[in-house]
Structure formats: structure tokens, C-alpha cells
């Protein structure tokens, strides 16, 4: 029997078959590895925090200063110098009333003051001359008459000067200026109209201050009592109130909280509602807050033991229940019902269902079902990447494929 060496073509076929087999094996291995890798999700480790917890209330913004701008003198409006809704500064000229009649009155009274001054000079000199010749050619009675004339001239001068000062004020008031800085309203009266002056005069426009701004709200009397009980008794009343942390958010910027200062706790309880009126002050340097706007106001509760607080993105809703997806050491997901409390530093308090050290999914929740294997990527509770040293410590050892 003869054995023949494989031909060159046979060796090529065998090599091709071997390579194909290796490629198929590698592909199958990669697919198996991908299958075991699971769904990629962002996972945060639950921690106990010493944070402020908050009571939330509905409130309204109020301008600290509000002015109904009225003319102080009567006349015809000849100029309006503001744009409706614009920001103005105290002292800006907003409306001009025809100054001509008032300028004429100033000139008339300046003439009267000049005449009165001349009369004072004349009568004073007359008294001086009379005192030099008294006893010779002038009686005491005549001296008294001339002295009285001088006193009357002085009084007349003061009266004329006061009238001139009033006329100058009236002339100045023909320029209606902003008494406070703030946002000006609409034109209530237009150019050409005649207006009266004084407190009964029509409103020309309104001005409301912008920065800072008040937020007023009603709080339950028990909430207020608990907050006051935690404050230092040594401080004065204003300083004690300002120790209570408050923050505020608008519907347009929900979740973005501005820190403020509690400014007022009313001195009585509303017997009908059992609430107390409170007021806080907030900076409004960007001018985005508007008087009358609806807001949510938070007031800090007294601090207790450390609490569990998680991102609201990690919380799911199952009919009337709230839940989170917990990731175990084997990287398997599990459904966990939780009970929730209020907000604490932009996190939601969990009163039961979680413990420190639990790992929960904070992003990718909608792609995971209980029992699924996942590929966890450690992140902070707010979803941001962890520093490298923390990320390495939070990553578990890979699960062993079964």
C-alpha cells in the first residue's frame, strides 16, 4: 500500500477550514461574553446623610417697594420718557408736565423777593438815621414807627422767600421722577392730557422694586413652633429668624432652588386655618422673578439622625407604590418597594426600603426588568461621574458566568 503526501491544494483547504473554525469559535465567545455582560446601567451606592430636610409650601412673590406714581402739580403732560416694563433707577425722569406756568411764577416771585430785600435795606437805614437824631428832632414814637417798618419789611422778605421756594419746588415737580429703582408699568395717561396734582391725582404709572424680592407663604403653626424651638435663645429676634434656612423655586425653573433669608414670622396664628404668615427675602439680580409669581418655598426642619436620600431619577412608580431597582453583588437586578419622605438637598428622603451600602440604578431604569443581569457603571447619586479612586472602589468583581 502506498501513502501519498497531501497535495498543495489539499493543504490549502485544510488551513482555510481551520481558520474558519477559529473565527466561528471567537465569534461565539464574543456573543456569549456580550450576553453575560448584561444591560449597561448607571449605579449609585446609597449613603446615609446628615442633611437639611424641608417642609414645602406654596407662596407668592411680592415687591418690597411698590409706588403709584402721581403728579404733585397740575398741568398738561408734555413728555413721557420711559418704555413700559423697563427697569428704571431712582431719580430718573419719567414724565414731564408743562413747566412754563411754574417758571413764570418763579420769575414773578423773584421780583417780589428783590423788592422786599430793597425795602429791608431802606427801613434798616431809616432806623439807623433816626437813632442818630433822636432827642433833637425826632421823638421816641417816630423811632418806634420806623423800627416797626423795618420789622415788617424783614417779615415780608421772609414770606416772599418762602413763596419763591415753593414756586421752585413746583417747577422741579413738573419733572416727575422715579422715587425708587425697579420695573415700571404701563402708561396710564398719555401726552396731551391735563392732570391734577396731589394725593387725589390720577396714577401715571406704577413702579415695583425688583432686587431683592419677598416670597410670602403660610406655614402650619406646629412647623413654625418646631423651627423656633431649635434656635439659639441668646440671639435677638431678627437674628434668630434668619438662622432658619429657606429656599424657593418657580414653575419655570422647577428643581432649581434659590437660597434666601427668612425675614418675618407674623405675630399671630390664623385661627381659621391654623397657619402663620411668613415672609422670606431672595436676591433677584437677574430680574427673572416677578411680583405676583407663584413659587414653591421650602423651610428646613430641625436636623435629626442621618437619613437615606436618593435621586428622584432612581424612583419608579407602580400604581400607588414607589420602587427602586437594586443591583446585587451578582449584578442581578431586583425590585424593591420604598417609602418616601420630603426633599433634602435636592434628593428625595427614603423612610423605609433601603439601607446604606445598597446599590441602585439611577440611569437606564426603563431598560431593566427585575432579575436581569446588568453591567453597572458606578456614578454619584446625582448621576455625575465619580472620581477615579471612588469609581474603582465601587466597582464589584465581575460575576462568574454560570
C-alpha positions in Angstrom: 0.0 0.0 0.0 1.3 3.4 -0.9 0.9 6.6 1.0 0.9 9.8 -0.9 1.7 13.1 0.6 -1.2 15.7 0.6 -1.2 17.9 -2.4 -0.7 21.6 -2.1 -4.3 22.3 -2.8 -5.4 19.9 -0.1 -3.2 21.6 2.4 -4.8 25.0 1.5 -8.3 23.6 2.0 -7.4 22.3 5.4 -5.8 25.6 6.5 -8.9 27.5 5.4 -11.2 25.2 7.3 -9.1 25.6 10.4 -9.2 29.5 10.2 -13.0 29.4 9.6 -13.4 27.2 12.7 -11.3 29.6 14.8 -13.3 32.6 13.6 -16.6 30.9 14.4 -15.4 30.0 17.9 -14.2 33.6 18.6 -17.5 35.0 17.3 -19.4 32.6 19.5 -17.2 33.5 22.5 -17.8 37.2 21.9 -21.5 36.8 21.7 -21.5 34.7 24.9 -19.4 37.4 26.7 -21.8 40.1 25.4 -24.8 38.1 26.6 -23.2 37.7 30.1 -22.3 41.4 30.2 -25.9 42.4 30.6 -27.6 45.8 30.2 -25.3 48.8 30.9 -26.8 51.0 33.7 -25.6 53.8 35.9 -25.5 52.6 39.6 -25.1 54.7 42.7 -24.3 53.5 46.2 -26.8 54.5 48.9 -25.3 56.5 51.7 -26.7 58.0 55.0 -26.5 61.8 55.0 -26.7 64.5 57.7 -28.6 67.0 55.6 -31.4 69.5 55.9 -34.9 68.2 55.4 -37.6 70.5 54.3 -41.2 71.4 54.6 -42.7 72.7 51.4 -45.3 75.5 51.0 -47.0 77.4 48.2 -46.3 81.1 48.1 -46.4 84.3 46.1 -43.7 86.8 45.2 -44.1 90.4 46.4 -42.2 93.5 45.6 -40.5 95.0 48.6 -41.4 98.5 47.4 -44.4 99.4 45.2 -45.2 103.0 44.2 -48.2 104.5 42.4 -46.6 107.4 40.6 -48.8 110.5 40.8 -48.1 114.1 39.7 -47.5 116.6 42.6 -48.5 119.6 40.5 -51.3 120.2 38.0 -50.8 120.8 34.3 -50.6 119.3 30.8 -48.4 116.3 30.2 -45.9 117.2 27.5 -43.5 114.3 27.7 -43.2 110.6 28.7 -39.6 109.3 29.0 -39.9 105.6 29.8 -40.6 102.4 28.0 -43.3 100.2 29.5 -41.9 97.3 31.5 -38.4 98.8 31.6 -36.1 98.9 34.6 -35.6 102.4 35.9 -33.3 103.9 38.6 -34.4 106.2 41.4 -34.2 109.8 40.2 -34.8 109.0 36.5 -37.2 111.5 34.8 -40.3 109.6 33.7 -43.0 112.2 32.9 -42.8 116.0 32.1 -45.6 118.4 32.9 -45.7 121.7 31.1 -43.2 123.8 33.2 -44.0 127.2 31.6 -46.6 128.5 34.1 -44.4 127.4 37.0 -41.3 129.0 35.5 -43.2 132.3 35.2 -44.4 132.1 38.8 -40.7 131.7 39.9 -39.7 134.8 37.9 -42.6 136.8 39.5 -41.7 135.8 43.0 -38.0 136.5 42.4 -39.1 140.1 41.6 -41.1 140.3 44.8 -38.1 139.0 46.8 -35.9 141.6 45.2 -38.4 144.4 46.1 -38.7 143.0 49.7 -34.9 143.0 50.1 -34.8 146.6 48.9 -37.4 147.6 51.5 -35.4 145.9 54.2 -32.3 147.8 53.3 -34.2 151.1 53.2 -36.0 150.7 56.5 -32.9 149.5 58.2 -31.0 152.6 57.1 -34.0 154.7 58.2 -33.9 153.3 61.7 -30.1 153.9 61.9 -30.6 157.6 60.9 -33.4 158.0 63.4 -31.3 156.7 66.2 -28.6 159.4 65.5 -31.0 162.3 65.8 -33.4 161.0 68.5 -34.0 163.6 71.2 -33.2 166.6 69.0 -35.5 166.5 66.0 -37.2 163.0 66.5 -39.4 161.7 69.2 -39.4 158.1 70.6 -42.7 157.5 68.9 -41.3 158.2 65.5 -38.3 156.0 66.2 -40.7 153.1 67.1 -42.7 153.7 63.9 -39.6 153.4 61.8 -38.4 150.3 63.7 -41.8 148.6 63.2 -41.5 149.4 59.5 -38.1 147.6 59.4 -39.5 144.6 61.2 -42.4 144.4 58.8 -40.0 144.6 55.9 -38.0 141.7 57.2 -41.1 139.6 57.7 -42.3 140.5 54.2 -38.9 139.4 52.8 -39.2 136.0 54.6 -42.7 135.5 53.3 -41.6 136.3 49.7 -38.6 134.0 50.0 -40.8 131.1 51.2 -43.2 131.7 48.3 -40.3 131.6 45.9 -39.0 128.4 47.4 -42.5 126.8 47.0 -42.6 128.0 43.4 -39.2 126.5 42.7 -40.4 123.2 44.2 -43.4 123.2 42.0 -41.3 123.9 39.0 -39.0 121.0 39.9 -42.0 118.7 40.3 -43.0 119.3 36.7 -40.3 116.6 36.1 -42.0 113.5 37.6 -39.1 111.3 38.7 -38.8 107.7 39.9 -38.8 107.7 43.7 -37.4 104.1 43.8 -35.5 101.8 41.5 -37.5 99.0 39.9 -39.6 97.9 37.0 -42.0 100.5 35.6 -45.5 99.6 34.5 -47.7 100.7 31.6 -48.6 104.3 30.6 -51.9 105.1 32.4 -52.1 108.6 30.9 -50.7 109.8 27.6 -49.1 113.0 26.3 -51.5 116.0 26.0 -53.8 115.1 28.9 -54.4 117.6 31.8 -53.8 116.2 35.3 -54.4 117.4 38.8 -51.7 117.3 41.4 -51.5 115.8 44.9 -52.7 112.5 46.5 -56.1 112.6 44.6 -54.3 112.9 41.2 -54.5 110.1 38.7 -51.8 107.4 38.7 -49.4 108.0 35.8 -47.8 104.5 36.2 -46.6 102.1 38.9 -43.1 101.1 39.9 -42.2 97.9 41.7 -38.8 97.2 43.1 -37.0 94.1 41.6 -34.0 93.2 43.8 -34.3 91.9 46.4 -37.9 90.4 46.4 -40.2 88.9 49.0 -41.8 85.5 49.0 -44.8 85.2 51.3 -46.3 81.9 52.4 -48.4 80.3 55.1 -46.9 77.6 57.3 -48.6 75.3 59.9 -48.3 76.6 63.4 -46.6 73.4 64.6 -44.0 73.6 61.8 -43.2 77.1 62.9 -43.0 76.2 66.6 -40.6 73.3 65.9 -38.4 75.6 63.8 -38.2 78.3 66.5 -37.5 75.7 69.3 -34.2 74.8 67.7 -32.8 78.3 67.6 -30.3 79.9 69.9 -32.0 81.9 72.7 -29.1 84.3 73.0 -29.6 85.9 69.6 -32.1 88.8 69.1 -35.4 88.1 67.4 -34.2 89.1 63.9 -31.0 87.1 64.1 -32.9 84.0 65.4 -35.4 84.1 62.5 -32.6 84.4 59.9 -31.0 81.2 61.2 -33.8 79.1 59.7 -32.8 78.0 56.1 -35.3 78.8 53.4 -35.2 78.3 49.6 -37.5 78.9 46.7 -38.2 77.6 43.2 -40.5 78.7 40.4 -42.6 76.7 38.0 -40.3 77.8 35.1 -37.2 76.6 37.0 -38.5 73.6 38.9 -35.8 71.8 40.8 -33.5 74.9 40.9 -33.7 76.3 44.4 -32.6 79.8 45.4 -31.4 80.3 48.9 -32.9 83.1 50.9 -33.3 84.6 54.3 -36.4 84.3 56.5 -37.4 87.9 57.2 -40.8 87.8 59.0 -42.8 85.4 61.2 -46.2 87.0 61.8 -47.2 87.7 65.4 -50.4 85.7 65.3 -51.9 82.4 64.2 -54.8 82.5 61.7 -57.5 80.7 63.8 -59.4 79.7 60.8 -56.6 77.8 59.1 -54.1 77.2 61.9 -51.3 78.8 59.9 -48.8 81.6 60.4 -47.8 84.1 57.7 -44.1 84.1 56.9 -42.0 86.1 54.5 -38.5 85.5 53.1 -36.2 87.7 51.1 -34.4 86.5 48.0 -31.8 88.1 45.7 -33.1 88.8 42.2 -30.1 90.2 40.5 -31.1 88.6 37.1 -34.6 90.2 37.3 -36.3 86.9 36.4 -38.5 86.9 39.5 -41.7 88.9 39.1 -44.1 90.2 41.8 -47.2 88.1 42.0 -45.5 85.0 40.6 -46.4 81.6 42.1 -43.5 79.8 43.9 -42.7 76.8 46.0 -41.0 77.7 49.3 -39.0 75.3 51.4 -38.2 75.8 55.1 -35.6 73.5 56.8 -36.8 71.1 59.5 -34.7 70.6 62.7 -31.9 68.1 62.0 -32.3 64.6 63.3 -30.3 61.3 62.8 -28.6 60.7 59.4 -31.1 59.8 56.7 -31.2 57.9 53.4 -31.7 60.2 50.4 -31.6 59.3 46.8 -32.0 60.8 43.3 -35.6 61.1 42.1 -34.5 59.7 38.8 -33.9 56.4 40.6 -37.6 56.2 41.7 -40.2 54.3 39.7 -44.0 54.3 40.1 -46.0 51.1 40.2 -49.7 52.1 40.5 -49.8 53.6 44.0 -46.4 52.3 45.0 -42.9 53.7 44.7 -39.9 51.4 44.0 -36.2 51.3 43.0 -34.2 48.7 41.2 -31.4 47.3 43.5 -28.3 45.7 42.0 -26.9 42.8 44.0 -23.3 41.5 44.3 -24.0 39.2 41.4 -25.1 42.2 39.2 -28.6 40.9 39.1 -31.4 43.5 39.4 -34.2 43.2 42.0 -37.4 45.2 42.6 -37.5 47.0 46.0 -40.6 48.9 47.2 -39.7 52.1 49.2 -41.5 54.6 51.3 -40.6 58.3 50.6 -40.4 61.4 52.7 -39.6 65.0 51.8 -36.7 66.6 49.9 -33.2 67.0 51.3 -30.6 68.9 49.4 -32.2 68.1 46.0 -32.6 64.4 47.0 -35.7 62.5 48.0 -35.7 61.1 51.5 -36.4 57.3 51.8 -38.0 56.4 55.1 -38.0 52.7 54.5 -36.9 50.1 52.0 -33.2 51.0 51.6 -30.1 50.9 53.7 -26.7 52.4 53.4 -24.5 50.4 51.1 -27.3 49.3 48.8 -26.6 49.9 45.1 -29.5 51.3 43.0 -29.9 52.1 39.3 -30.1 55.9 38.7 -30.0 55.9 34.9 -31.3 53.2 32.5 -34.1 52.2 34.8 -36.6 51.8 31.9 -34.3 49.2 30.2 -34.2 46.8 33.1 -36.6 44.2 34.4 -36.2 42.5 37.8 -33.9 39.5 37.5 -31.9 40.9 34.6 -28.2 40.8 34.7 -26.7 44.3 34.3 -23.3 45.9 33.7 -23.1 48.6 36.4 -21.2 51.8 35.9 -20.6 53.5 39.3 -21.7 57.1 39.4 -22.6 59.7 42.1 -26.1 59.8 43.3 -26.7 62.9 41.1 -25.6 60.9 38.1 -22.3 62.5 37.6 -19.1 60.5 37.2 -17.2 59.5 40.4 -13.6 60.5 41.0 -11.4 57.6 39.7 -10.4 56.4 43.2 -14.1 56.2 44.3 -15.1 54.6 41.0 -12.5 51.9 41.3 -13.6 51.2 44.9 -17.3 51.0 44.0 -16.8 48.5 41.1 -17.6 44.9 42.2 -15.6 41.9 41.0 -17.1 40.5 37.8 -19.8 38.0 38.3 -18.8 34.4 37.5 -20.7 33.0 34.4 -22.8 30.0 35.2 
